[in-house]
């Protein structure tokens, strides 16, 4: 048997958590509506996430408001105002006004 244990892990080193990506689960279902809206959008748009950015943003905002993840500026999460696509899937400069 090796010095790392029965399953090959190194027992002497402490694990280091990732900088992002780990946050509490929503056990109280506080953001279920936002999550369901986002998942429904993904399903209806053939899983093209760029068409569901508004729903993704609302879900992340809900998680931050309910302290389910660290509060962060949305621009740091890829939600810049210049290239944002609205819920209709159109870029603001692509709309035709009649």
Backbone as a ProteinNet text record, in pm:
[ID]
protein_1_A
[PRIMARY]
XXXXXXXXXXXXXXXXXXXXXXXXXXXXXXXXXXXXXXXXXXXXXXXXXXXXXXXXXXXXXXXXXXXXXXXXXXXXXXXXXXXXXXXXXXXXXXXXXX
[TERTIARY]
84.8	0	88.9	50.9	132.4	110.2	195.4	187.2	66.1	0.2	-112.8	-245	-250.6	-376.9	-433	-542.2	-601.6	-650.5	-691.9	-747.9	-655.5	-529.4	-430.2	-425.6	-506.4	-503.8	-389.1	-338.9	-232	-293.5	-276.1	-341	-272.2	-151.1	-76.7	-110.8	-164.5	-193.8	-339.1	-361.2	-498.2	-553	-676	-732.6	-754.3	-741.1	-762.4	-889.6	-988.5	-1113.4	-1091.6	-1170.2	-1157.9	-1200.5	-1148	-1180.3	-1327.5	-1381.4	-1522	-1584.6	-1717	-1785.6	-1848.6	-1811.6	-1870	-1949.3	-2076.4	-2159.6	-2273.1	-2338.3	-2443.6	-2557.6	-2611.6	-2729.8	-2850.4	-2948.9	-3071.2	-3170.8	-3140	-3225	-3365.6	-3377.3	-3507.8	-3584	-3527.7	-3591.7	-3626.8	-3537.9	-3562.9	-3552.8	-3477.6	-3459.1	-3511.6	-3607.8	-3662.1	-3726.9	-3802.1	-3869.3	-3766.9	-3662.2	-3559	-3485.5	-3460.1	-3392.9	-3478.8	-3607.7	-3697.7	-3712.5	-3718.6	-3725.8	-3602.6	-3486.4	-3361.7	-3358.1	-3392.8	-3390.5	-3492.7	-3611.3	-3711.9	-3662.3	-3594.9	-3539	-3435.6	-3348.2	-3247.9	-3313.9	-3415.7	-3484.3	-3549.8	-3615.3	-3686.6	-3592.6	-3469.1	-3374.6	-3268.7	-3298.4	-3206.8	-3072.1	-3078.6	-2962.3	-2858.2	-2904.2	-2815.5	-2817.8	-2720	-2721.8	-2719	-2661.5	-2657	-2796.6	-2894.9	-3032.2	-3102.2	-3040.4	-3102.1	-3024.2	-2943.8	-2858.8	-2938.7	-3052	-3133.7	-3179.5	-3221.1	-3266.3	-3149.8	-3034.9	-2915.4	-2878.4	-2883.6	-2851.1	-2949.1	-3077.8	-3177.8	-3156.8	-3119.5	-3093.4	-2973.2	-2866.6	-2748.4	-2777.3	-2854.2	-2891.7	-2973.8	-3065.3	-3145.3	-3054.5	-2960.1	-2868.5	-2787.5	-2745.7	-2669.3	-2756.7	-2879.8	-2972	-3003.5	-3011.6	-3047.1	-2923.9	-2806.2	-2679.1	-2647.2	-2682.7	-2648.8	-2518.9	-2466.6	-2334.3	-2283.2	-2153.9	-2093.5	-2145	-2170	-2212.6	-2094.9	-2124.4	-2021.8	-2083.1	-2005.1	-2052.9	-2084.1	-2196.8	-2239.2	-2142.3	-2071.4	-1974.3	-1859	-1830.1	-1726.2	-1771.7	-1901.5	-1957	-1993.6	-1948.5	-1970.1	-2096.3	-2157.8	-2281	-2254.8	-2179.4	-2152.9	-2273.4	-2289.7	-2406.5	-2398.2	-2279.3	-2264.2	-2311.4	-2271.8	-2301.4	-2417.4	-2492.9	-2600.1	-2715.4	-2770.3	-2883.4	-3006.8	-3117	-3237.2	-3310.2	-3420.4	-3493	-3547.6	-3568.6	-3620.7	-3513.6	-3386.6	-3278.5	-3220.3	-3272.5	-3222.1	-3122.7	-3020.8	-2932.4	-3006.3	-2985.6	-3061	-3048.8	-2933.4	-2917.4	-2973.5	-3027.7	-3086.3	-3236.8	-3297.3	-3442.6	-3481.8	-3594.8	-3647.3	-3767.7	-3760	-3871.1	-3955.1	-4085	-4177.2	-4260.8
-117.7	0	123.4	227.4	348.2	438	539	632.1	724.1	726.9	816.8	763.7	643.9	589.4	486.9	426.5	317.4	361.9	486	532.3	627.8	634.4	712.3	859.8	906.5	1047.4	1078.2	1201.1	1242	1292.5	1220.7	1253.6	1369	1407.2	1510.4	1652.1	1672	1806.2	1841.9	1968.7	2017.2	2065	2032.6	2078.7	2229.5	2290.5	2433.9	2452.5	2525.1	2543.4	2631.8	2613.7	2698.8	2840.6	2934.6	3075.1	3103.6	3042.1	3061.3	2926.6	2924	2803.5	2723.4	2749.2	2677.1	2776.3	2751.3	2837	2753	2802.7	2721.9	2688.3	2569	2529.7	2605.4	2619.3	2692.3	2595.8	2551.3	2453.2	2506.3	2636.7	2695.8	2736.5	2710	2736.9	2884.5	2971	3114.9	3170.7	3105.4	3153.9	3053.4	2972.3	2870.3	2930.3	3038.2	3098.6	3143.6	3212.1	3259.3	3142.4	3037.7	2919.8	2852.1	2837.1	2772.3	2854.5	2987.6	3073.9	3054.4	3049.6	3031.7	2894.7	2789.9	2655.1	2640	2701	2697.3	2771.4	2883.1	2957.9	2873	2807.5	2721.3	2611.3	2550.8	2442.1	2491.1	2606.7	2658.5	2718.4	2750.7	2810.1	2710.2	2581.6	2475.2	2489	2525.7	2537.8	2637.7	2745.6	2854.7	2959	2952.8	3034.1	3184.4	3226.6	3370.4	3429.2	3348.1	3396.6	3408.4	3354.6	3352.4	3435.2	3527	3606.2	3684.7	3738.7	3816.7	3728.4	3604.9	3513.2	3469.5	3448.4	3412.4	3524.5	3646.7	3763.9	3775.1	3757.5	3766.8	3657.8	3538.2	3428.5	3460.2	3508.7	3543.6	3658.9	3757.5	3869.1	3819.2	3726.9	3669.1	3599.8	3520	3448.5	3545.2	3656.5	3755.3	3824.2	3857.5	3923.5	3834.2	3704.3	3609.3	3553.1	3611.1	3567.4	3421.2	3375.7	3240.3	3239	3357.1	3370.8	3510.2	3528.8	3657.9	3765.2	3884.3	3995.6	4039.5	4060.7	4095	4183.2	4272.8	4356.9	4268.4	4291	4205.1	4211.1	4323.3	4331.3	4233.3	4198.5	4100.3	3958.5	3941.1	3810.3	3799.4	3897.3	3891.9	3959.3	4043	4110.7	4258.9	4290.5	4429.2	4490.6	4621.3	4688	4702.9	4705.2	4730.4	4613.6	4491.6	4376.9	4291.7	4343.7	4262.8	4243	4124.1	4088.8	4079.8	4139.3	4135.4	4002.2	3987.3	3859.4	3816.4	3910.8	3873.9	3813.4	3823.4	3767.9	3866.8	3989.4	4090.7	4180.2	4220.6	4323.1	4454.9	4548.9	4675.1	4749.4	4744.8	4818	4743.9	4624.5	4547.6	4565.8	4635.7	4654.1	4748.8	4720.5	4806.7	4880.5	5011.7	5093.1	5138.3	5114.2	5155.1	5270.3
0	0	0	-72.7	-81.4	39.3	52.4	164.9	153.9	38.3	17	67.5	114	161.9	65.6	104.5	27.4	-110.3	-124	-250.9	-323.9	-283.9	-355.7	-320.8	-227.7	-190.6	-96.9	-102.5	-13.1	116.4	223	350.7	423.7	383.7	454.5	411.8	293.5	244.1	267.9	302.3	321.4	188.1	156	28.7	29.8	-85.1	-100.3	-182.2	-128.3	-202.8	-325	-429.6	-548.5	-517.1	-594.6	-572	-600.2	-705.7	-742.4	-771.8	-777.9	-820.5	-707.9	-584.8	-472.7	-388.3	-373	-290	-233.7	-128.4	-64.1	-158.8	-141.9	-217.9	-166.5	-248.7	-214.8	-150.4	-28.4	40.6	69.7	86.3	118.3	-9	-125.5	-254.7	-271.4	-225	-231.8	-373.2	-459.5	-596.6	-699.3	-660.7	-750.5	-875.1	-859.8	-974.4	-1078.9	-1033.3	-1124.4	-1189.6	-1111	-1164.3	-1270.8	-1242.4	-1337.1	-1464.8	-1451.7	-1569.9	-1657.5	-1594.7	-1669.2	-1738	-1664.5	-1722.7	-1834.8	-1818.6	-1925.1	-2049.5	-2028.7	-2141	-2213.8	-2139.3	-2201.9	-2284.5	-2227.3	-2296.6	-2425.8	-2419.9	-2537.1	-2641.7	-2603.4	-2698.6	-2744.3	-2729.2	-2769.8	-2698.3	-2571.8	-2482.5	-2532.1	-2594.5	-2634.6	-2524.1	-2436.2	-2315	-2341.7	-2453.7	-2482.4	-2498.7	-2536.1	-2549	-2413.3	-2308.2	-2175.6	-2074.2	-2122.4	-2032.7	-1929.4	-1968.7	-1875.4	-1758.9	-1789.3	-1684.6	-1595.8	-1656.9	-1581	-1485.3	-1533.7	-1450.9	-1333.4	-1360.8	-1253.5	-1149.1	-1193.7	-1099.9	-1010.8	-1069.6	-990.7	-894.6	-940.4	-852.8	-734.1	-757.6	-649.7	-549.1	-598.4	-509.4	-424.3	-483.7	-406.8	-302.2	-340.7	-247.1	-127.2	-149.2	-42.6	28.4	1.3	61.7	33.4	-86.4	-128.9	-208.1	-236.6	-297.2	-263.7	-277.2	-244.4	-339.4	-284.4	-367.6	-454.7	-581.7	-678.2	-784.6	-840.8	-948.5	-1069.3	-1133.1	-1243.2	-1361.4	-1376.2	-1485.5	-1464	-1339.1	-1309.6	-1343.7	-1360.8	-1393.8	-1541.9	-1620.7	-1765.1	-1813.7	-1731	-1769.7	-1791.5	-1896.2	-1930.2	-1996.9	-1984.7	-2040.8	-2192.1	-2248	-2390.9	-2475.6	-2439.6	-2525.4	-2474.8	-2380.9	-2323	-2420.5	-2419.8	-2505.1	-2416.9	-2459.8	-2376.6	-2391.4	-2320.1	-2314.8	-2450.8	-2542	-2673.4	-2762.2	-2719	-2797.8	-2897.8	-2899.1	-2990.5	-2919.4	-2991.4	-2937.7	-2949.6	-2857.2	-2860.6	-2993.1	-3059.2	-3184.3	-3305.5	-3286.5	-3395.9	-3407.6	-3316.1	-3319.2	-3430.8	-3490.8	-3596.8	-3540.4	-3541.9	-3492.1	-3609.9	-3603.8	-3711.2	-3667
[MASK]
++++++++++++++++++++++++++++++++++++++++++++++++++++++++++++++++++++++++++++++++++++++++++++++++++

